[in-house]
């Protein structure tokens, strides 16, 4: 299980033989100690990827906003703690609480 976010962190390339697991709470705490989190309130790390799926862990400070961006494919978000609001391109929004998942 990956519990350390030593930089530079190299995403795990997924394939048929890959089995990767992560301690998300531990890694989120590491993100919160980074300079980028201190500066902007947002810090992220790509954990895994392949040609179809990319897994990214994001830490957001209360009140922080992620910039609007586009992703090359659909996304899912699982909220570990706190509360967050998401807005789609058409302006529709949803609020998440811990343990919730949203897909877009």
C-alpha positions as a Markdown table, in Angstrom:
| # | Residue | x | y | z |
|---|---|---|---|---|
| 1 | Unk | 0.0 | 0.0 | 0.0 |
| 2 | Unk | 1.3 | 3.4 | -0.9 |
| 3 | Unk | 1.4 | 5.7 | 2.1 |
| 4 | Unk | 4.1 | 8.1 | 1.2 |
| 5 | Unk | 4.0 | 11.0 | -1.3 |
| 6 | Unk | 7.7 | 11.4 | -2.0 |
| 7 | Unk | 8.2 | 13.9 | -4.8 |
| 8 | Unk | 8.6 | 13.5 | -7.6 |
| 9 | Unk | 5.8 | 10.9 | -7.4 |
| 10 | Unk | 5.5 | 8.8 | -10.6 |
| 11 | Unk | 2.0 | 7.6 | -11.4 |
| 12 | Unk | 1.6 | 3.8 | -11.6 |
| 13 | Unk | 1.0 | 2.7 | -15.1 |
| 14 | Unk | -1.9 | 0.3 | -15.1 |
| 15 | Unk | -1.8 | -3.0 | -17.0 |
| 16 | Unk | -3.2 | -6.5 | -16.6 |
| 17 | Unk | -0.8 | -7.4 | -13.9 |
| 18 | Unk | -1.1 | -4.2 | -11.8 |
| 19 | Unk | -2.5 | -4.2 | -8.3 |
| 20 | Unk | -2.0 | -0.9 | -6.6 |
| 21 | Unk | -3.6 | 0.3 | -3.4 |
| 22 | Unk | -3.2 | 3.7 | -1.6 |
| 23 | Unk | -3.9 | 5.1 | 1.8 |
| 24 | Unk | -5.9 | 8.1 | 0.6 |
| 25 | Unk | -6.2 | 9.8 | 4.0 |
| 26 | Unk | -2.4 | 9.6 | 4.5 |
| 27 | Unk | -1.6 | 10.8 | 1.0 |
| 28 | Unk | -4.1 | 13.7 | 1.4 |
| 29 | Unk | -2.3 | 14.8 | 4.6 |
| 30 | Unk | 0.9 | 14.8 | 2.6 |
| 31 | Unk | -0.7 | 17.0 | -0.1 |
| 32 | Unk | -1.8 | 19.5 | 2.6 |
| 33 | Unk | 1.9 | 19.9 | 3.7 |
| 34 | Unk | 3.0 | 20.9 | 0.2 |
| 35 | Unk | 3.9 | 24.5 | -0.8 |
| 36 | Unk | 1.3 | 24.6 | -3.6 |
| 37 | Unk | -1.5 | 23.8 | -1.0 |
| 38 | Unk | -0.2 | 26.5 | 1.2 |
| 39 | Unk | -0.1 | 29.0 | -1.7 |
| 40 | Unk | -3.3 | 28.2 | -3.5 |
| 41 | Unk | -5.3 | 25.9 | -1.3 |
| 42 | Unk | -5.2 | 23.2 | -3.9 |
| 43 | Unk | -2.7 | 20.3 | -4.3 |
| 44 | Unk | -3.0 | 17.2 | -6.4 |
| 45 | Unk | -1.1 | 14.1 | -7.4 |
| 46 | Unk | -1.8 | 11.6 | -10.2 |
| 47 | Unk | -1.8 | 8.1 | -8.6 |
| 48 | Unk | -2.4 | 5.8 | -11.6 |
| 49 | Unk | -3.1 | 6.0 | -15.3 |
| 50 | Unk | -3.6 | 4.0 | -18.5 |
| 51 | Unk | -5.0 | 4.9 | -21.9 |
| 52 | Unk | -8.6 | 5.0 | -20.5 |
| 53 | Unk | -8.4 | 6.0 | -16.8 |
| 54 | Unk | -6.4 | 8.5 | -14.7 |
| 55 | Unk | -6.7 | 8.5 | -10.9 |
| 56 | Unk | -5.9 | 11.8 | -9.2 |
| 57 | Unk | -6.0 | 12.7 | -5.5 |
| 58 | Unk | -6.8 | 16.3 | -4.8 |
| 59 | Unk | -6.7 | 18.2 | -1.5 |
| 60 | Unk | -8.7 | 21.4 | -1.3 |
| 61 | Unk | -8.5 | 23.9 | 1.6 |
| 62 | Unk | -11.9 | 25.1 | 2.9 |
| 63 | Unk | -13.0 | 27.9 | 0.6 |
| 64 | Unk | -10.6 | 27.1 | -2.2 |
| 65 | Unk | -11.7 | 26.8 | -5.8 |
| 66 | Unk | -10.3 | 24.5 | -8.5 |
| 67 | Unk | -9.9 | 26.3 | -11.8 |
| 68 | Unk | -12.2 | 25.4 | -14.6 |
| 69 | Unk | -10.6 | 22.8 | -16.8 |
| 70 | Unk | -11.4 | 20.1 | -19.3 |
| 71 | Unk | -10.5 | 16.4 | -19.1 |
| 72 | Unk | -10.0 | 14.1 | -22.0 |
| 73 | Unk | -12.6 | 11.6 | -20.6 |
| 74 | Unk | -15.4 | 11.2 | -18.1 |
| 75 | Unk | -14.5 | 11.6 | -14.4 |
| 76 | Unk | -15.7 | 10.3 | -11.1 |
| 77 | Unk | -15.1 | 12.0 | -7.7 |
| 78 | Unk | -15.3 | 10.3 | -4.3 |
| 79 | Unk | -15.3 | 12.8 | -1.5 |
| 80 | Unk | -13.3 | 11.7 | 1.6 |
| 81 | Unk | -14.0 | 14.6 | 3.9 |
| 82 | Unk | -15.5 | 18.1 | 3.9 |
| 83 | Unk | -18.1 | 19.3 | 1.5 |
| 84 | Unk | -17.8 | 20.3 | -2.2 |
| 85 | Unk | -19.9 | 21.7 | -5.0 |
| 86 | Unk | -19.4 | 20.7 | -8.6 |
| 87 | Unk | -20.8 | 22.5 | -11.6 |
| 88 | Unk | -21.2 | 21.1 | -15.1 |
| 89 | Unk | -20.6 | 23.0 | -18.3 |
| 90 | Unk | -24.3 | 23.7 | -18.6 |
| 91 | Unk | -24.3 | 25.3 | -15.1 |
| 92 | Unk | -26.0 | 22.3 | -13.4 |
| 93 | Unk | -24.6 | 21.7 | -10.0 |
| 94 | Unk | -24.4 | 19.1 | -7.2 |
| 95 | Unk | -23.2 | 19.1 | -3.6 |
| 96 | Unk | -21.2 | 16.3 | -2.1 |
| 97 | Unk | -20.7 | 15.2 | 1.4 |
| 98 | Unk | -18.2 | 12.6 | 2.7 |
| 99 | Unk | -18.7 | 9.2 | 1.2 |
| 100 | Unk | -20.5 | 10.5 | -1.9 |
| 101 | Unk | -19.6 | 9.8 | -5.5 |
| 102 | Unk | -20.4 | 11.9 | -8.5 |
| 103 | Unk | -19.7 | 11.2 | -12.2 |
| 104 | Unk | -19.5 | 13.7 | -15.1 |
